[in-house]
Amino acid sequence: MVVNLDNKDELEATDILVRFYNVDNPIIISIIQTDSVSAKSFSSNFLNDSEKKSTDIWAVVTFATALIGFMYLPLLFVPICFISSIISYYRLKDNQNLTGKGLRLTGAIINSINILYLMYTFDLGPFNPNN
């Protein structure tokens, strides 16, 4: 889609782009202004550049420690994973620009399986034969 802005201003061009963006069309939009020195090209997601989401580092730590604890040293990594999972939960809850909910949840589930395995290994809780 090419929008020719012979006598239009930047605000109207932005309005056209917003209306086009709301259709969720991934086509690249080119705006050519005859009065300006340069031509501007915007992709359909240029409006959200300031709202880029990043992955929460504590969600990554939760997932990584859950995997490492599941494979190598569960006694060391289970508490680290549990604490980082709680930190990640509250960071993701408070900050909408962070992603990683799936990583945190997957790490917490793997850590829960790991805790059950440790309880079974050391005959604790419901796995204790003396209960």
Secondary structure, DSSP 8 states (H G I E B T S, - for coil): -EEEESS--HHHHHHHHHHHHTTT--S-EEEEESSSSS-EEE-TTGGGGGG--EE-HHHHHHHHHHHHHHHT-HHHHHHHHHHHHHHHHHHHHH-TTEE-HHHHHHHHHHHHHHHHHHHHHTT-GGG-TT-
